[in-house]
Amino acid sequence: MKKKMNYLILLFTIIFMVGCTNVEDASITDKETDPQEVTKVNTNKNSEKGEATTTVVDEPVVEETPSESNDDLFSGYKLIEVDGGDLSGYRESNVAVDIGYGDREYWAFTNEYGQLVRIIADEIILQDGRNEPVLSSGRYYSDEAKVPGVESDVLDEGHIIADSLGGVSNAYNITPQDSNLNRFGDQAYMEDGIRSAGGATNFEAIITYPNTETQIPSSYQYTYTLMGNEIVDTFDNVNPDEVIQSDSEPSDSTSSNPNGDISSVDTNGNGQVTIKEAKAAGFSMPIMSDHWLYPYMRDNDGDGMVGE
């Protein structure tokens, strides 16, 4: 009887030890579960069957914010500040200067020779005379920078971005520009177009020079967007009136006829030359009053030009 009791005690002891081992294994298995996976159990009490629905909630993904880049816009240039009304005509080489009045950002760039070669602006913001200190002349400043060349009688202190478009008057926005071009030509026409449209976007001016020693440009190219349309204006730094006159003058081979013989032009032999006949003979329009063909043509409005 005593031996049987010993056997039973030993058997219960073995069973108890095996049970504890299984519990420990289960506990270890639970701890090895991935701690990053979170499961939220939500029992829908309104469900007819009382079934529980399980929603897996993912941890929020943190995205890396890329560092802002200016596309190397100022790479190779030193950023400097120059007062908008500085009258000095001197420019530093390889620098970038903000030439926008107030909070505007219009960036001007010089080359290694101190020549103003480029100006850009994401947006051209028109002058606001009601909220900005504008003079009665319509300008921010009473005078412009004295860039070498502006002392000429035929050259203006020409703004690349005009006062009316929010530009300042220091040397980084001024070039010696033909007076007629600046006041009545393509430069004035471009500025008026931007004003009429209420501003522009994606503005870029490229200024070129005949050599590396002068500060007087030879030509300008303006690219900008008006009401969704990209505009490209390219023109030389010359008097536009002289260009028009030059374009209207025929070549020497067809402009002179000392004998006044119109037989080669007057194809129907009626003694009169029509615009069509003149063009067919290679003459450019308009024919001016001092041209040898003019007396043989009809100037209906009497303005001294035919075919204008």
Stockholm file with secondary structure:
# STOCKHOLM 1.0

chainA/1-308         MKKKMNYLILLFTIIFMVGCTNVEDASITDKETDPQEVTKVNTNKNSEKGEATTTVVDEPVVEETPSESNDDLFSGYKLIEVDGGDLSGYRESNVAVDIGYGDREYWAFTNEYGQLVRIIADEIILQDGRNEPVLSSGRYYSDEAKVPGVESDVLDEGHIIADSLGGVSNAYNITPQDSNLNRFGDQAYMEDGIRSAGGATNFEAIITYPNTETQIPSSYQYTYTLMGNEIVDTFDNVNPDEVIQSDSEPSDSTSSNPNGDISSVDTNGNGQVTIKEAKAAGFSMPIMSDHWLYPYMRDNDGDGMVGE
#=GR chainA/1-308 SS CHHHHHHHHHHHHHHHHHHHHHHHHHHHHHHTSCTTCEEEEEECTTCTTCCEEEEEECCCCCCCCCCCCCTTTTTTCEEECCCTTCCCCCCCSSEEEECBSTTCCCEEEECTTSCEEEEEEEEECCCCTTTSCCCTTSCSSSSCCCCTTTTSTTEEEEESSCGGGTBCCSTTSEEEEEHHHHHTSHHHHHHHHHHHTTCEEEEEEEEECSSSSCSSCSEEEEEEEETTEEEEEEEESSCHHHHHHHHHSCCHHHHCCTTCCCTTTCTTCSSCCCHHHHHHTTCCSCEETTSTTGGGSCCTTCSSEECC
#=GC SS_cons         CHHHHHHHHHHHHHHHHHHHHHHHHHHHHHHTSCTTCEEEEEECTTCTTCCEEEEEECCCCCCCCCCCCCTTTTTTCEEECCCTTCCCCCCCSSEEEECBSTTCCCEEEECTTSCEEEEEEEEECCCCTTTSCCCTTSCSSSSCCCCTTTTSTTEEEEESSCGGGTBCCSTTSEEEEEHHHHHTSHHHHHHHHHHHTTCEEEEEEEEECSSSSCSSCSEEEEEEEETTEEEEEEEESSCHHHHHHHHHSCCHHHHCCTTCCCTTTCTTCSSCCCHHHHHHTTCCSCEETTSTTGGGSCCTTCSSEECC
//
